[in-house]
Amino acid sequence: MQSSNGRARGSEQGSESSGDRWQGAGLASVEVPGNVRYDDPWYEALASGWGESGTTDPPVTEVPAARRQRTDGAAAAALVYVEVQRSDAFQEVRRRYRRFVVPAVIGFSLWYVAYVVAATTAPGVMARPVWGAVNVALLAGLGQFLSTFLLTWAYSRHARLRRDRAALELRWDTQELTREARGGAV
């Protein structure tokens, strides 16, 4: 049998078998019709429903009570997140976020598009010297970098002053509610 890289696998070429290389590594060996042995160190069991003779459907087992309780706790915890999302505190944090981000994205995008359009449609204006070898295009390009840094600073300042405390309190409350919904400490 050949591997995917074209080299022969197993004892067909007189080399050591795959089983010899992986001794003691939990090797699974599968006999395939045609006297070909497939050794795979990562293959521990057949996939459910494969290679099992006589049955077409796997046996149905009931979920243990402890696991069912854990699933119910996870469902209750998921409902906590829906409840928090609908809360006024969460909506206020989202509103504060949007009040900054939407105008900032629109303003920065317009500034960027104006720079690109001016560079392509008005090369004479962009090539106009301002001071020595410095022209309008160079100043506008440096302005792009400067505006990026200023926007980053303004965003972090806005988040620190207007959203972080409320978001942290909301996160803390959400974790407490989730812990209670799951039935104690997780």
C-alpha positions in Angstrom: 0.0 0.0 0.0 1.3 3.5 -0.8 1.0 6.6 1.4 -0.2 9.9 0.1 3.4 11.1 -0.6 4.1 8.2 -3.0 6.4 6.2 -0.7 5.6 2.6 0.0 4.2 1.8 3.4 4.6 -1.3 5.5 6.6 -4.5 4.7 5.9 -4.5 0.9 9.3 -2.8 0.3 11.2 -4.9 2.9 11.4 -2.0 5.4 10.2 -2.3 8.9 6.4 -2.4 9.3 4.5 0.6 10.7 3.7 -1.5 13.7 7.3 -1.9 14.6 7.9 1.8 14.5 5.0 2.6 16.8 5.4 -0.1 19.4 3.6 0.7 22.6 1.9 3.9 21.2 -1.6 2.6 21.3 -1.4 1.4 17.7 -4.6 0.2 16.1 -4.4 -2.4 13.3 -7.2 -2.9 10.8 -7.3 -5.8 8.4 -8.6 -4.7 5.0 -9.7 -7.2 2.3 -6.8 -8.3 0.1 -4.3 -9.1 2.9 -3.4 -5.4 3.3 -2.8 -4.3 6.9 -3.4 -0.7 7.7 -1.5 0.5 10.8 -2.3 4.0 12.2 -1.1 5.2 15.5 -3.9 7.8 15.7 -6.7 5.4 14.8 -8.0 4.0 18.1 -11.5 2.8 17.2 -13.8 2.5 14.3 -16.1 5.4 13.7 -19.6 4.9 14.9 -21.5 2.7 12.5 -18.5 1.8 10.4 -17.3 -1.7 10.1 -20.0 -3.1 12.4 -21.8 -6.0 11.0 -25.4 -6.9 11.5 -26.7 -3.5 12.6 -27.5 -0.4 10.6 -28.4 1.8 13.5 -26.2 2.4 16.6 -27.9 1.5 19.9 -29.7 4.4 21.5 -28.6 5.1 25.0 -30.3 7.5 27.4 -28.3 10.5 28.6 -27.2 10.1 32.2 -28.9 12.4 34.7 -25.8 14.3 35.7 -25.1 15.1 32.0 -28.7 16.1 31.5 -28.5 18.5 34.5 -25.3 20.0 33.1 -27.1 20.6 29.7 -30.0 22.2 31.5 -27.5 24.5 33.3 -25.9 25.4 30.0 -29.3 26.2 28.6 -30.1 28.4 31.6 -26.7 30.1 31.2 -27.5 30.8 27.6 -30.7 32.4 28.6 -28.8 34.7 31.0 -26.9 36.1 28.0 -30.1 36.8 26.1 -31.5 38.5 29.2 -28.3 40.6 29.6 -28.4 41.5 25.9 -31.9 42.9 26.3 -31.0 44.9 29.4 -30.8 48.7 29.4 -27.2 48.6 30.7 -26.1 46.5 27.7 -28.0 48.7 25.3 -26.4 51.8 26.8 -22.9 50.4 26.3 -23.8 49.5 22.7 -25.2 53.0 22.1 -22.1 54.7 23.5 -20.0 52.4 21.2 -22.0 53.2 18.1 -22.0 57.0 18.9 -18.3 57.0 18.6 -17.5 54.3 16.0 -20.0 55.2 13.3 -19.0 58.8 12.8 -15.3 57.9 13.2 -15.5 55.2 10.5 -17.4 57.5 8.2 -15.0 60.4 8.7 -11.9 58.4 8.4 -13.2 56.6 5.3 -14.1 59.9 3.6 -10.6 61.3 4.4 -9.0 58.2 3.0 -11.1 58.2 -0.2 -10.5 61.9 -0.6 -6.7 61.3 -0.4 -6.8 58.5 -3.0 -9.1 60.4 -5.4 -7.0 63.5 -5.1 -3.9 61.5 -5.8 -5.4 60.0 -8.9 -7.4 62.8 -10.4 -5.4 65.9 -9.4 -1.7 64.9 -9.7 -0.8 68.6 -10.4 -2.2 69.7 -7.1 -0.6 66.8 -5.2 2.8 67.5 -6.8 2.7 71.2 -5.8 5.8 71.9 -3.6 5.1 73.2 -0.1 8.6 73.4 1.4 11.7 72.2 -0.5 11.1 68.6 -1.6 8.0 68.3 0.5 4.8 68.4 -1.6 1.1 68.2 -0.9 0.9 64.5 -1.5 3.6 63.8 1.0 1.9 65.9 3.6 -1.5 64.2 2.9 0.2 60.8 3.2 1.7 61.7 6.5 -1.6 63.1 7.5 -3.1 59.6 6.9 -0.7 58.1 9.4 -1.2 60.9 11.9 -5.0 60.6 11.6 -4.8 56.8 12.2 -2.8 57.4 15.4 -5.2 60.1 16.5 -8.2 58.0 15.9 -6.7 55.1 17.8 -5.9 57.4 20.7 -9.4 59.0 20.6 -11.1 55.5 20.5 -9.1 54.2 23.5 -9.8 57.4 25.5 -13.5 57.2 24.7 -13.6 53.6 25.7 -11.8 54.2 28.9 -13.9 57.2 29.9 -17.4 56.2 28.7 -17.6 52.4 28.2 -15.1 50.3 30.1 -16.5 50.8 33.6 -20.1 50.0 32.5 -18.9 47.1 30.4 -16.9 45.6 33.2 -19.8 45.9 35.7 -22.0 44.3 33.1 -19.5 41.5 32.6 -19.2 40.9 36.3 -23.0 40.7 36.7 -23.3 38.3 33.7 -20.7 36.0 35.2 -22.5 35.9 38.5 -25.9 35.3 36.9 -24.3 32.5 34.7 -22.7 30.9 37.8 -26.1 31.0 39.6 -27.9 29.6 36.5 -25.5 26.6 36.3 -26.1 25.8 40.0 -23.1 27.2 41.9 -19.4 27.5 41.2 -18.2 26.2 37.8 
